[in-house]
Amino acid sequence: MKLFIAPGACSLSPHIVLREAGFPFDMEKVTLADKKTAGGADFRAINPKGYVPALVLDSGDVLTEGPAIVQYLADQVPEKKLVPAAGTMERYRLIEWLNYISTELHKGFSPLFKPGTPDETKKMARDTLALRLEIIAAQLQGKDYLTGSDFTVADAYLFTVLNWAARVDVDLSRWPVFKTYRERVAARPAVRAAMVAEGLIKE
């Protein structure tokens, strides 16, 4: 398998899951500004959407969209318990959280990364994110991870998105639970290895 990433972007989530699952894989960076891979190829020929992540399977199939990729990967190694079993209420709860992170948090950060976004729009985005983060903080109270005591693919995604906060002046300090949660996730060997590989932290 081969994962196309941009360091620190949402592709960090499937990168973490690949390592948590123990898969052998290759990785190639993409420059999103010009849609070129590190090898000089046109990334749009791999993923016409033009953004990461994209996972090229051994079969040659290309899978895109982080929530789909992480569930696919986790389903290949059920013994790792990275997702609950298909068809269970626990699985649908996990899907519920993946969708919430994707649509309410991930997309909520988008205006803050665009240099041309007006300050008033950025303020509105931060205010809306605060409401969404309040829901997540409440869910994390008394839990090691988002859905309970087990690390799941939802945690890989949530951790990735929370890491963007400091870069765009979103203050997480009002929710102390995020600090302990992020420290807990960051201490996992697979998470640390992924962040080192992407150049986000040093060994």
DOBA-985784 format. One record per residue (C-alpha): residue number from 1; x, y, z. Coordinates in steps of 0.02 Angstrom, whole numbers, plus 50000, padded with zeros to 5 digits. Example, Ala and Ser with C-alpha at 12.3 -4.5 7.8 and 13.67 -1.06 7.14 Angstrom:
<atom><num>1</num><c1>50615</c1><c2>49775</c2><c3>50390</c3></atom>
<atom><num>2</num><c1>50684</c1><c2>49947</c2><c3>50357</c3></atom>
***
This chain:
<atom><num>1</num><c1>50000</c1><c2>50000</c2><c3>50000</c3></atom>
<atom><num>2</num><c1>50052</c1><c2>50179</c2><c3>49972</c3></atom>
<atom><num>3</num><c1>49986</c1><c2>50330</c2><c3>50067</c3></atom>
<atom><num>4</num><c1>49997</c1><c2>50505</c2><c3>49995</c3></atom>
<atom><num>5</num><c1>50012</c1><c2>50637</c2><c3>50130</c3></atom>
<atom><num>6</num><c1>50045</c1><c2>50819</c2><c3>50167</c3></atom>
<atom><num>7</num><c1>50137</c1><c2>50834</c2><c3>50334</c3></atom>
<atom><num>8</num><c1>50020</c1><c2>50876</c2><c3>50477</c3></atom>
<atom><num>9</num><c1>49865</c1><c2>50878</c2><c3>50366</c3></atom>
<atom><num>10</num><c1>49715</c1><c2>50764</c2><c3>50388</c3></atom>
<atom><num>11</num><c1>49817</c1><c2>50625</c2><c3>50306</c3></atom>
<atom><num>12</num><c1>49905</c1><c2>50606</c2><c3>50474</c3></atom>
<atom><num>13</num><c1>49751</c1><c2>50511</c2><c3>50532</c3></atom>
<atom><num>14</num><c1>49764</c1><c2>50363</c2><c3>50411</c3></atom>
<atom><num>15</num><c1>49954</c1><c2>50370</c2><c3>50431</c3></atom>
<atom><num>16</num><c1>49930</c1><c2>50339</c2><c3>50617</c3></atom>
<atom><num>17</num><c1>49805</c1><c2>50199</c2><c3>50582</c3></atom>
<atom><num>18</num><c1>49924</c1><c2>50113</c2><c3>50461</c3></atom>
<atom><num>19</num><c1>50055</c1><c2>50108</c2><c3>50597</c3></atom>
<atom><num>20</num><c1>49933</c1><c2>50058</c2><c3>50734</c3></atom>
<atom><num>21</num><c1>49875</c1><c2>49914</c2><c3>50623</c3></atom>
<atom><num>22</num><c1>50052</c1><c2>49860</c2><c3>50586</c3></atom>
<atom><num>23</num><c1>50038</c1><c2>49868</c2><c3>50396</c3></atom>
<atom><num>24</num><c1>50193</c1><c2>49882</c2><c3>50286</c3></atom>
<atom><num>25</num><c1>50168</c1><c2>50033</c2><c3>50175</c3></atom>
<atom><num>26</num><c1>50254</c1><c2>50166</c2><c3>50072</c3></atom>
<atom><num>27</num><c1>50222</c1><c2>50350</c2><c3>50093</c3></atom>
<atom><num>28</num><c1>50244</c1><c2>50497</c2><c3>49976</c3></atom>
<atom><num>29</num><c1>50223</c1><c2>50681</c2><c3>50012</c3></atom>
<atom><num>30</num><c1>50114</c1><c2>50794</c2><c3>49906</c3></atom>
<atom><num>31</num><c1>50135</c1><c2>50981</c2><c3>49884</c3></atom>
<atom><num>32</num><c1>49956</c1><c2>51038</c2><c3>49888</c3></atom>
<atom><num>33</num><c1>49990</c1><c2>51209</c2><c3>49812</c3></atom>
<atom><num>34</num><c1>50044</c1><c2>51136</c2><c3>49645</c3></atom>
<atom><num>35</num><c1>49969</c1><c2>50961</c2><c3>49663</c3></atom>
<atom><num>36</num><c1>50137</c1><c2>50877</c2><c3>49635</c3></atom>
<atom><num>37</num><c1>50201</c1><c2>50722</c2><c3>49723</c3></atom>
<atom><num>38</num><c1>50377</c1><c2>50716</c2><c3>49793</c3></atom>
<atom><num>39</num><c1>50421</c1><c2>50609</c2><c3>49641</c3></atom>
<atom><num>40</num><c1>50360</c1><c2>50745</c2><c3>49522</c3></atom>
<atom><num>41</num><c1>50197</c1><c2>50663</c2><c3>49468</c3></atom>
<atom><num>42</num><c1>50032</c1><c2>50755</c2><c3>49448</c3></atom>
<atom><num>43</num><c1>49937</c1><c2>50706</c2><c3>49605</c3></atom>
<atom><num>44</num><c1>49771</c1><c2>50737</c2><c3>49519</c3></atom>
<atom><num>45</num><c1>49806</c1><c2>50585</c2><c3>49410</c3></atom>
<atom><num>46</num><c1>49803</c1><c2>50483</c2><c3>49571</c3></atom>
<atom><num>47</num><c1>49663</c1><c2>50577</c2><c3>49659</c3></atom>
<atom><num>48</num><c1>49562</c1><c2>50692</c2><c3>49545</c3></atom>
<atom><num>49</num><c1>49498</c1><c2>50782</c2><c3>49701</c3></atom>
<atom><num>50</num><c1>49674</c1><c2>50852</c2><c3>49721</c3></atom>
<atom><num>51</num><c1>49689</c1><c2>50834</c2><c3>49908</c3></atom>
<atom><num>52</num><c1>49757</c1><c2>50709</c2><c3>50032</c3></atom>
<atom><num>53</num><c1>49741</c1><c2>50575</c2><c3>50093</c3></atom>
<atom><num>54</num><c1>49742</c1><c2>50449</c2><c3>49953</c3></atom>
<atom><num>55</num><c1>49783</c1><c2>50267</c2><c3>49983</c3></atom>
<atom><num>56</num><c1>49837</c1><c2>50157</c2><c3>49838</c3></atom>
<atom><num>57</num><c1>49796</c1><c2>49977</c2><c3>49880</c3></atom>
<atom><num>58</num><c1>49899</c1><c2>49827</c2><c3>49826</c3></atom>
<atom><num>59</num><c1>49758</c1><c2>49788</c2><c3>49703</c3></atom>
<atom><num>60</num><c1>49785</c1><c2>49957</c2><c3>49620</c3></atom>
<atom><num>61</num><c1>49622</c1><c2>50029</c2><c3>49685</c3></atom>
<atom><num>62</num><c1>49634</c1><c2>50205</c2><c3>49755</c3></atom>
<atom><num>63</num><c1>49536</c1><c2>50247</c2><c3>49911</c3></atom>
<atom><num>64</num><c1>49510</c1><c2>50427</c2><c3>49963</c3></atom>
<atom><num>65</num><c1>49426</c1><c2>50520</c2><c3>50108</c3></atom>
<atom><num>66</num><c1>49502</c1><c2>50493</c2><c3>50279</c3></atom>
<atom><num>67</num><c1>49351</c1><c2>50417</c2><c3>50368</c3></atom>
<atom><num>68</num><c1>49331</c1><c2>50287</c2><c3>50231</c3></atom>
<atom><num>69</num><c1>49516</c1><c2>50246</c2><c3>50227</c3></atom>
<atom><num>70</num><c1>49533</c1><c2>50221</c2><c3>50415</c3></atom>
<atom><num>71</num><c1>49381</c1><c2>50107</c2><c3>50425</c3></atom>
<atom><num>72</num><c1>49444</c1><c2>50004</c2><c3>50279</c3></atom>
<atom><num>73</num><c1>49613</c1><c2>49983</c2><c3>50362</c3></atom>
<atom><num>74</num><c1>49542</c1><c2>49941</c2><c3>50532</c3></atom>
<atom><num>75</num><c1>49423</c1><c2>49812</c2><c3>50459</c3></atom>
<atom><num>76</num><c1>49573</c1><c2>49717</c2><c3>50391</c3></atom>
<atom><num>77</num><c1>49641</c1><c2>49689</c2><c3>50567</c3></atom>
<atom><num>78</num><c1>49489</c1><c2>49663</c2><c3>50681</c3></atom>
<atom><num>79</num><c1>49601</c1><c2>49594</c2><c3>50817</c3></atom>
<atom><num>80</num><c1>49675</c1><c2>49768</c2><c3>50841</c3></atom>
<atom><num>81</num><c1>49503</c1><c2>49835</c2><c3>50893</c3></atom>
<atom><num>82</num><c1>49528</c1><c2>49998</c2><c3>50800</c3></atom>
<atom><num>83</num><c1>49344</c1><c2>49994</c2><c3>50754</c3></atom>
<atom><num>84</num><c1>49197</c1><c2>49901</c2><c3>50832</c3></atom>
<atom><num>85</num><c1>49122</c1><c2>49757</c2><c3>50735</c3></atom>
<atom><num>86</num><c1>49016</c1><c2>49802</c2><c3>50583</c3></atom>
<atom><num>87</num><c1>48830</c1><c2>49804</c2><c3>50617</c3></atom>
<atom><num>88</num><c1>48845</c1><c2>49843</c2><c3>50802</c3></atom>
<atom><num>89</num><c1>48778</c1><c2>50000</c2><c3>50884</c3></atom>
<atom><num>90</num><c1>48957</c1><c2>50036</c2><c3>50940</c3></atom>
<atom><num>91</num><c1>49011</c1><c2>50041</c2><c3>50757</c3></atom>
<atom><num>92</num><c1>48875</c1><c2>50165</c2><c3>50714</c3></atom>
<atom><num>93</num><c1>48927</c1><c2>50273</c2><c3>50861</c3></atom>
<atom><num>94</num><c1>49104</c1><c2>50272</c2><c3>50792</c3></atom>
<atom><num>95</num><c1>49039</c1><c2>50323</c2><c3>50620</c3></atom>
<atom><num>96</num><c1>48939</c1><c2>50459</c2><c3>50706</c3></atom>
<atom><num>97</num><c1>49098</c1><c2>50531</c2><c3>50784</c3></atom>
<atom><num>98</num><c1>49198</c1><c2>50516</c2><c3>50623</c3></atom>
<atom><num>99</num><c1>49064</c1><c2>50616</c2><c3>50533</c3></atom>
<atom><num>100</num><c1>49057</c1><c2>50746</c2><c3>50671</c3></atom>
<atom><num>101</num><c1>49246</c1><c2>50769</c2><c3>50668</c3></atom>
<atom><num>102</num><c1>49244</c1><c2>50779</c2><c3>50478</c3></atom>
<atom><num>103</num><c1>49101</c1><c2>50900</c2><c3>50453</c3></atom>
<atom><num>104</num><c1>49097</c1><c2>51003</c2><c3>50612</c3></atom>
<atom><num>105</num><c1>49280</c1><c2>51011</c2><c3>50666</c3></atom>
<atom><num>106</num><c1>49387</c1><c2>50978</c2><c3>50513</c3></atom>
<atom><num>107</num><c1>49286</c1><c2>51089</c2><c3>50398</c3></atom>
<atom><num>108</num><c1>49266</c1><c2>51215</c2><c3>50537</c3></atom>
<atom><num>109</num><c1>49453</c1><c2>51245</c2><c3>50535</c3></atom>
<atom><num>110</num><c1>49461</c1><c2>51271</c2><c3>50346</c3></atom>
<atom><num>111</num><c1>49426</c1><c2>51460</c2><c3>50342</c3></atom>
<atom><num>112</num><c1>49564</c1><c2>51488</c2><c3>50469</c3></atom>
<atom><num>113</num><c1>49696</c1><c2>51414</c2><c3>50354</c3></atom>
<atom><num>114</num><c1>49650</c1><c2>51524</c2><c3>50206</c3></atom>
<atom><num>115</num><c1>49754</c1><c2>51685</c2><c3>50204</c3></atom>
<atom><num>116</num><c1>49617</c1><c2>51786</c2><c3>50119</c3></atom>
<atom><num>117</num><c1>49483</c1><c2>51749</c2><c3>50248</c3></atom>
<atom><num>118</num><c1>49419</c1><c2>51912</c2><c3>50327</c3></atom>
<atom><num>119</num><c1>49450</c1><c2>51934</c2><c3>50513</c3></atom>
<atom><num>120</num><c1>49264</c1><c2>51939</c2><c3>50551</c3></atom>
<atom><num>121</num><c1>49239</c1><c2>51773</c2><c3>50462</c3></atom>
<atom><num>122</num><c1>49384</c1><c2>51699</c2><c3>50560</c3></atom>
<atom><num>123</num><c1>49306</c1><c2>51758</c2><c3>50723</c3></atom>
<atom><num>124</num><c1>49142</c1><c2>51675</c2><c3>50676</c3></atom>
<atom><num>125</num><c1>49234</c1><c2>51515</c2><c3>50632</c3></atom>
<atom><num>126</num><c1>49323</c1><c2>51513</c2><c3>50801</c3></atom>
<atom><num>127</num><c1>49160</c1><c2>51546</c2><c3>50893</c3></atom>
<atom><num>128</num><c1>49075</c1><c2>51403</c2><c3>50801</c3></atom>
<atom><num>129</num><c1>49223</c1><c2>51287</c2><c3>50833</c3></atom>
<atom><num>130</num><c1>49211</c1><c2>51326</c2><c3>51019</c3></atom>
<atom><num>131</num><c1>49033</c1><c2>51261</c2><c3>51020</c3></atom>
<atom><num>132</num><c1>49085</c1><c2>51103</c2><c3>50929</c3></atom>
<atom><num>133</num><c1>49237</c1><c2>51076</c2><c3>51041</c3></atom>
<atom><num>134</num><c1>49125</c1><c2>51090</c2><c3>51194</c3></atom>
<atom><num>135</num><c1>49032</c1><c2>50935</c2><c3>51135</c3></atom>
<atom><num>136</num><c1>49194</c1><c2>50838</c2><c3>51112</c3></atom>
<atom><num>137</num><c1>49261</c1><c2>50893</c2><c3>51280</c3></atom>
<atom><num>138</num><c1>49103</c1><c2>50832</c2><c3>51366</c3></atom>
<atom><num>139</num><c1>49118</c1><c2>50664</c2><c3>51276</c3></atom>
<atom><num>140</num><c1>49298</c1><c2>50643</c2><c3>51336</c3></atom>
<atom><num>141</num><c1>49260</c1><c2>50671</c2><c3>51519</c3></atom>
<atom><num>142</num><c1>49302</c1><c2>50515</c2><c3>51618</c3></atom>
<atom><num>143</num><c1>49365</c1><c2>50422</c2><c3>51464</c3></atom>
<atom><num>144</num><c1>49538</c1><c2>50378</c2><c3>51401</c3></atom>
<atom><num>145</num><c1>49482</c1><c2>50394</c2><c3>51221</c3></atom>
<atom><num>146</num><c1>49335</c1><c2>50464</c2><c3>51124</c3></atom>
<atom><num>147</num><c1>49224</c1><c2>50310</c2><c3>51133</c3></atom>
<atom><num>148</num><c1>49289</c1><c2>50234</c2><c3>51294</c3></atom>
<atom><num>149</num><c1>49443</c1><c2>50139</c2><c3>51352</c3></atom>
<atom><num>150</num><c1>49502</c1><c2>50082</c2><c3>51179</c3></atom>
<atom><num>151</num><c1>49597</c1><c2>50188</c2><c3>51053</c3></atom>
<atom><num>152</num><c1>49502</c1><c2>50190</c2><c3>50888</c3></atom>
<atom><num>153</num><c1>49517</c1><c2>50268</c2><c3>50717</c3></atom>
<atom><num>154</num><c1>49411</c1><c2>50413</c2><c3>50781</c3></atom>
<atom><num>155</num><c1>49550</c1><c2>50457</c2><c3>50901</c3></atom>
<atom><num>156</num><c1>49677</c1><c2>50461</c2><c3>50760</c3></atom>
<atom><num>157</num><c1>49566</c1><c2>50587</c2><c3>50671</c3></atom>
<atom><num>158</num><c1>49522</c1><c2>50691</c2><c3>50823</c3></atom>
<atom><num>159</num><c1>49704</c1><c2>50701</c2><c3>50878</c3></atom>
<atom><num>160</num><c1>49753</c1><c2>50760</c2><c3>50703</c3></atom>
<atom><num>161</num><c1>49624</c1><c2>50898</c2><c3>50699</c3></atom>
<atom><num>162</num><c1>49658</c1><c2>50957</c2><c3>50877</c3></atom>
<atom><num>163</num><c1>49840</c1><c2>50980</c2><c3>50829</c3></atom>
<atom><num>164</num><c1>49789</c1><c2>51118</c2><c3>50710</c3></atom>
<atom><num>165</num><c1>49722</c1><c2>51229</c2><c3>50849</c3></atom>
<atom><num>166</num><c1>49886</c1><c2>51314</c2><c3>50897</c3></atom>
<atom><num>167</num><c1>49927</c1><c2>51351</c2><c3>50714</c3></atom>
<atom><num>168</num><c1>49770</c1><c2>51456</c2><c3>50689</c3></atom>
<atom><num>169</num><c1>49747</c1><c2>51533</c2><c3>50861</c3></atom>
<atom><num>170</num><c1>49609</c1><c2>51420</c2><c3>50926</c3></atom>
<atom><num>171</num><c1>49627</c1><c2>51415</c2><c3>51115</c3></atom>
<atom><num>172</num><c1>49600</c1><c2>51242</c2><c3>51189</c3></atom>
<atom><num>173</num><c1>49654</c1><c2>51290</c2><c3>51365</c3></atom>
<atom><num>174</num><c1>49477</c1><c2>51317</c2><c3>51424</c3></atom>
<atom><num>175</num><c1>49453</c1><c2>51128</c2><c3>51410</c3></atom>
<atom><num>176</num><c1>49589</c1><c2>51045</c2><c3>51516</c3></atom>
<atom><num>177</num><c1>49531</c1><c2>50874</c2><c3>51457</c3></atom>
<atom><num>178</num><c1>49607</c1><c2>50908</c2><c3>51286</c3></atom>
<atom><num>179</num><c1>49782</c1><c2>50926</c2><c3>51358</c3></atom>
<atom><num>180</num><c1>49778</c1><c2>50758</c2><c3>51446</c3></atom>
<atom><num>181</num><c1>49694</c1><c2>50676</c2><c3>51297</c3></atom>
<atom><num>182</num><c1>49822</c1><c2>50740</c2><c3>51173</c3></atom>
<atom><num>183</num><c1>49965</c1><c2>50688</c2><c3>51285</c3></atom>
<atom><num>184</num><c1>49891</c1><c2>50514</c2><c3>51302</c3></atom>
<atom><num>185</num><c1>49871</c1><c2>50492</c2><c3>51114</c3></atom>
<atom><num>186</num><c1>50041</c1><c2>50570</c2><c3>51074</c3></atom>
<atom><num>187</num><c1>50126</c1><c2>50445</c2><c3>51190</c3></atom>
<atom><num>188</num><c1>50068</c1><c2>50297</c2><c3>51086</c3></atom>
<atom><num>189</num><c1>50217</c1><c2>50225</c2><c3>50990</c3></atom>
<atom><num>190</num><c1>50125</c1><c2>50221</c2><c3>50824</c3></atom>
<atom><num>191</num><c1>50070</c1><c2>50401</c2><c3>50842</c3></atom>
<atom><num>192</num><c1>50244</c1><c2>50459</c2><c3>50887</c3></atom>
<atom><num>193</num><c1>50318</c1><c2>50362</c2><c3>50741</c3></atom>
<atom><num>194</num><c1>50196</c1><c2>50441</c2><c3>50619</c3></atom>
<atom><num>195</num><c1>50233</c1><c2>50616</c2><c3>50682</c3></atom>
<atom><num>196</num><c1>50421</c1><c2>50587</c2><c3>50671</c3></atom>
<atom><num>197</num><c1>50403</c1><c2>50518</c2><c3>50494</c3></atom>
<atom><num>198</num><c1>50308</c1><c2>50674</c2><c3>50441</c3></atom>
<atom><num>199</num><c1>50436</c1><c2>50789</c2><c3>50520</c3></atom>
<atom><num>200</num><c1>50312</c1><c2>50857</c2><c3>50648</c3></atom>
<atom><num>201</num><c1>50420</c1><c2>50810</c2><c3>50797</c3></atom>
<atom><num>202</num><c1>50598</c1><c2>50751</c2><c3>50821</c3></atom>
<atom><num>203</num><c1>50647</c1><c2>50578</c2><c3>50883</c3></atom>
***
